[in-house]
Amino acid sequence: MDRFKFNNIVIISIVLFTLLTAIYYHQTQENAIENAKSKINELLLNYKAFRNYVSVIQKEEIYKLQDNGIIGKEYFNPILLSSTFSSRTSNNLYNQLKAANGEKPVHIKFASGNARNPLNDATEKELKLLEQFNKNEIDEFTEIITNEENEKMLYYVVPTKRTTQKCMKCHSEPNLAPKQLIEMYGDKRGFHETVGSIRAILSTHYPLSKDLAKANKTFYILTLITLFIFVVLLVIIYKFMKKLNKSYKTLDDKVSLRTKELSDEKEYIKKILDVNPSMIVVMNNGKIINANKQFYNFFHIKNDEEFENNKSLLEDSFLDFEKEPFPSNKKINDKIWYDYLVETQEEIHNVSIDFNNTINFFIISGTSLNKKGDIVITLQNITDQIEKDKLLFEQTKLASMGEMIGNIAHQWRQPLSIISTSATGMLVQKQYDLLSDEQFEKSCNSIDENAQYLSKTIDDFRNFIKGDREKVNFNLYEHIDIFLQLIDSSVKTYHIEVIKEVNKNIYLDGYTNELVQCFINIFNNAKDVLKNINENERLFFIKAEKKAENIIIQLSDSGGGIPSSILPRIFEPYFTTKHQSQGTGIGLHMTYNMVVDGMNGKLDASNVEYEYNGKKYKGAEFKITLPMIIK
C-alpha cells in the first residue's frame, strides 16, 4: 500500500472533520443565540404592549376622569400612571412564577440616564449604549456575559420609543407635573426631557443554559454522525487501496524495502547512541551484544573483533554495587544485577568500576528492550561530580573550623578559670596552714572535673574535623548535644535561645560527622538572620522523633522565613543572598547532598508559623528525614 498517499487522505480527512465540527459548533451556538433573541423579543413585545396599555389606554382614562372632575388634577399614583413602574412590577411577578416552576429568571431593566426612580438608573455601559441609540449608530446590542454564578447570559438591549408631546406632561418641567408626583419623587429627577429623544433603553439578562445545552446536544449528534461517516469512508478507501497495491507490489520489493528501512533505522539509532555522553550497552543473558562509542573509548576497545572477545568486560570490572562490594554470584537482592536494575528502574543506583587501576563512579540504570530478553544498560560517569562534591564538603568544613576554634576558646575560659582559682587557692591556704583535707579533696575533684570537660571538648572537636566517613550506630540525642556544644559560643554571643525537643532513645546507623555538619550549616544560616532581629525574639528549635522506619529531624528559627522568590533555589550550588565576604552559597547545597545522596534521606525547606510562650512567630524550617539504617 502507498502509505504516503493514504496518510495524506487521513490528514485531509482529519482537517475536513475538524473544519466541519468547528462549523457545527459555531452554527449551533449561533442558532442558540438567535433562538434566545427570538424568545427575548417575544417577551419584550409583551413588555412593550403592557407599557403601551398603561401609557395610551389607562392614562387616557385617568386623564378623562381628571378632566371631568372625578379625580383631582394633581392626582398621581405610579401603580396606575407609571408604565415603567407597572412593567417592572409585571416582570417581577413573571420571574416569581418562573422561579416557582424551577426556571431561571429573565430580568428586564428600564434604564435611563435621567431616571425618576433610582431603580432605573443606567450604568456607565448603559449610558454609552443610550447615546449610541440616540445617534442612530445601532439598532440593538447583543453580548454574551457571565453572571456571578458563572452562568452564561445573553445581554440584549433595545431602545424604547422616542418621547412624544404626551410624555411632556410628566417629563418636561416640574411645574407642569402633578403635585402628587412631585411629592412622591421630588422635582430633580426625570424632568427636562425633549420631544423626539430616546430617554431609556430596555436591557435584558437572559439565561442561556437551556438553549446552549440543546445546541451542544445537537453539536454532539452531528459530530458523531460525521465521525461515523468519515470512519466508514476511510475504511472503504483503505481496503480499496490495499487491494490496488497488491496488484503491483511483489513480495521481494517489500522485503527489500523493509531491509533498507531496518538498516537505516539501525544506523540512525547507532548515531544517536554514539553522541550520548553516557555508556550504553545492550545485554542479553549476561552478555553484551551491542555498545556505543563511549563504551569502546572507556574500555580502550579498538574494533568490533576486540569487542567480541570482551562481552563480559562490564560486570567483570564492577568493584562496588550500591556502595557494597559486588558479590561473586553477581546477584543483588537475590536477582541477577541487570534483572534487579530492570525491576527497580525508577530508583537511582550507583556502581564503581575499576579499570586499569583507576576507579570511576557511575549512576547505572536498566530497561527491558523487548520480549527476547534484551536489556539496555546506561552508565552515567559521575566521578568528576563526586570529586567536586568532596572539595565543596572540605571547603564547607574548613569554613566552619574557624568558628569552632572560637567556640572552644569560649568554652575553655570558665573551666580554666576554675582550675586556676582552685590551684591558687590551695597554694595560699597551704602557705597559711589553712588547707584542710576536705578542702584539698574538693579542689582536686573540681580541677579533675574541669580537666575532663576540657578533654571531652577537644575530643568532640577532633572527631568533627578528622573527616572519617565511618558508619556507626549512635545515639541521636548525644550527638545533638555535641552539635550544641560546638555552636555554644555563637549561641551565647548572639543571645539565641535554643529549644531542644529530642527523644533520648533514638539510635541511627549512619555517619555522625556529616549529620553534625548538616546541623551546623543550617544553624549558621539561621544565625545570620537571627542576629539582625530583636534579642528577645531569637529562637532556634531542634526537634527529633521516630515515625515508622524513619527519623524526622526539624530545625527551625524565628527569623521571619525565606522569601518565596528564592525558596526553590536555596539548595543550588553557589546560590547566596549574602555579600561574597559573608557567604559562598555552598553550605546548604552540601547539606542537601549529604542528606539526600550520602544518607539516602530527604531534606525539605519551608516557611512555618508557630506559637511559643503565648507569642506567634514565623521562620524557616528545615526537615531532615532519614532511614534508621543508612546504606
Helices and strands as residue ranges (DSSP letters): H 3-52, I 53-58, H 59-67, H 78-81, H 83-100, E 107-112, G 118-120, H 124-134, E 141-146, E 152-159, G 165-167, H 168-171, G 174-176, H 179-185, E 200-207, H 209-246, H 251-275, E 279-284, E 287-291, H 293-298, H 304-308, H 313-316, E 318-321, E 324-325, E 331-332, E 335-336, H 337-343, E 349-355, E 358-368, E 375-381, H 383-431, H 437-465, E 472-475, H 476-486, H 488-493, E 497-502, E 507-510, H 512-530, G 535-537, E 539-547, E 550-557, G 567-569, H 587-599, E 602-612, E 615-627
